[in-house]
Amino acid sequence: MLDEEASTHSGSLLDCGASELARLIAAGQVSSREAVAAHITRIEEVDDKLNAVCVPLFEQAQQAAQQAD
């Protein structure tokens, strides 16, 4: 599900708080799609062990990110 653009930033995006991530998106340094892709990838990596996501709404998140960009 992760594209190449998102993998470039994914580690640093996951370390950002919401305000910093919003600033990066507003500045055009990162797209909403990149941010969503990085977080979806991380969820997919760890959720089998955590079982924290009951209803994954990944497609809806990707659609909202595309509309935001």
Phi and psi in degrees as GROMACS dihedral restraints (atoms count N, CA, C in turn):
[ dihedral_restraints ]
;  ai    aj    ak    al  type     phi  dphi    fc
    3     4     5     6     1   -80.6    20    10
    4     5     6     7     1   133.6    20    10
    6     7     8     9     1   -98.2    20    10
    7     8     9    10     1   171.9    20    10
    9    10    11    12     1   -63.0    20    10
   10    11    12    13     1   -39.8    20    10
   12    13    14    15     1   -57.8    20    10
   13    14    15    16     1   -45.7    20    10
   15    16    17    18     1   -66.4    20    10
   16    17    18    19     1   -36.6    20    10
   18    19    20    21     1   -66.1    20    10
   19    20    21    22     1   -26.8    20    10
   21    22    23    24     1   -63.7    20    10
   22    23    24    25     1   -38.8    20    10
   24    25    26    27     1  -104.8    20    10
   25    26    27    28     1    -7.7    20    10
   27    28    29    30     1   -56.2    20    10
   28    29    30    31     1   -44.1    20    10
   30    31    32    33     1   -60.6    20    10
   31    32    33    34     1   -48.4    20    10
   33    34    35    36     1   -69.6    20    10
   34    35    36    37     1   -33.8    20    10
   36    37    38    39     1   -65.6    20    10
   37    38    39    40     1   -36.3    20    10
   39    40    41    42     1   -70.9    20    10
   40    41    42    43     1   -22.3    20    10
   42    43    44    45     1   -86.1    20    10
   43    44    45    46     1   -13.2    20    10
   45    46    47    48     1   -78.3    20    10
   46    47    48    49     1   144.3    20    10
   48    49    50    51     1   -79.7    20    10
   49    50    51    52     1   174.1    20    10
   51    52    53    54     1   -61.5    20    10
   52    53    54    55     1   -41.5    20    10
   54    55    56    57     1   -65.4    20    10
   55    56    57    58     1   -43.4    20    10
   57    58    59    60     1   -65.8    20    10
   58    59    60    61     1   -41.8    20    10
   60    61    62    63     1   -62.8    20    10
   61    62    63    64     1   -42.5    20    10
   63    64    65    66     1   -61.9    20    10
   64    65    66    67     1   -39.7    20    10
   66    67    68    69     1   -64.0    20    10
   67    68    69    70     1   -43.1    20    10
   69    70    71    72     1   -63.2    20    10
   70    71    72    73     1   -41.0    20    10
   72    73    74    75     1   -66.9    20    10
   73    74    75    76     1   -45.7    20    10
   75    76    77    78     1   -62.3    20    10
   76    77    78    79     1   -33.9    20    10
   78    79    80    81     1   -80.3    20    10
   79    80    81    82     1    -6.5    20    10
   81    82    83    84     1    78.5    20    10
   82    83    84    85     1    12.7    20    10
   84    85    86    87     1   -79.9    20    10
   85    86    87    88     1   -23.7    20    10
   87    88    89    90     1  -143.0    20    10
   88    89    90    91     1   142.7    20    10
   90    91    92    93     1   -90.9    20    10
   91    92    93    94     1   158.9    20    10
   93    94    95    96     1   -59.6    20    10
   94    95    96    97     1   -37.8    20    10
   96    97    98    99     1   -62.7    20    10
   97    98    99   100     1   -39.9    20    10
   99   100   101   102     1   -63.1    20    10
  100   101   102   103     1   -45.0    20    10
  102   103   104   105     1   -62.1    20    10
  103   104   105   106     1   -45.9    20    10
  105   106   107   108     1   -64.4    20    10
  106   107   108   109     1   -44.2    20    10
  108   109   110   111     1   -60.8    20    10
  109   110   111   112     1   -41.6    20    10
  111   112   113   114     1   -62.6    20    10
  112   113   114   115     1   -42.7    20    10
  114   115   116   117     1   -72.7    20    10
  115   116   117   118     1   -36.8    20    10
  117   118   119   120     1   -62.6    20    10
  118   119   120   121     1   -43.5    20    10
  120   121   122   123     1   -60.1    20    10
  121   122   123   124     1   -43.6    20    10
  123   124   125   126     1   -65.2    20    10
  124   125   126   127     1   -41.6    20    10
  126   127   128   129     1   -58.9    20    10
  127   128   129   130     1   -45.0    20    10
  129   130   131   132     1   -63.8    20    10
  130   131   132   133     1   -31.2    20    10
  132   133   134   135     1   -70.6    20    10
  133   134   135   136     1   -36.4    20    10
  135   136   137   138     1  -112.6    20    10
  136   137   138   139     1   -13.2    20    10
  138   139   140   141     1   -70.1    20    10
  139   140   141   142     1   -25.0    20    10
  141   142   143   144     1   -58.8    20    10
  142   143   144   145     1   -37.1    20    10
  144   145   146   147     1   -83.1    20    10
  145   146   147   148     1   -37.0    20    10
  147   148   149   150     1   -85.8    20    10
  148   149   150   151     1   -34.9    20    10
  150   151   152   153     1    52.7    20    10
  151   152   153   154     1    47.4    20    10
  153   154   155   156     1   -96.1    20    10
  154   155   156   157     1   -22.1    20    10
  156   157   158   159     1  -100.4    20    10
  157   158   159   160     1   107.9    20    10
  159   160   161   162     1   -77.9    20    10
  160   161   162   163     1   -43.1    20    10
  162   163   164   165     1  -129.4    20    10
  163   164   165   166     1    96.9    20    10
  165   166   167   168     1   -71.3    20    10
  166   167   168   169     1   120.2    20    10
  168   169   170   171     1  -108.2    20    10
  169   170   171   172     1    48.1    20    10
  171   172   173   174     1   -64.4    20    10
  172   173   174   175     1   -42.2    20    10
  174   175   176   177     1   -64.0    20    10
  175   176   177   178     1   -41.7    20    10
  177   178   179   180     1   -64.6    20    10
  178   179   180   181     1   -39.3    20    10
  180   181   182   183     1   -64.3    20    10
  181   182   183   184     1   -41.4    20    10
  183   184   185   186     1   -66.4    20    10
  184   185   186   187     1   -39.0    20    10
  186   187   188   189     1   -65.4    20    10
  187   188   189   190     1   -42.8    20    10
  189   190   191   192     1   -64.0    20    10
  190   191   192   193     1   -39.4    20    10
  192   193   194   195     1   -64.3    20    10
  193   194   195   196     1   -41.7    20    10
  195   196   197   198     1   -62.9    20    10
  196   197   198   199     1   -41.6    20    10
  198   199   200   201     1   -66.1    20    10
  199   200   201   202     1   -35.1    20    10
  201   202   203   204     1   -68.7    20    10
  202   203   204   205     1   -34.2    20    10
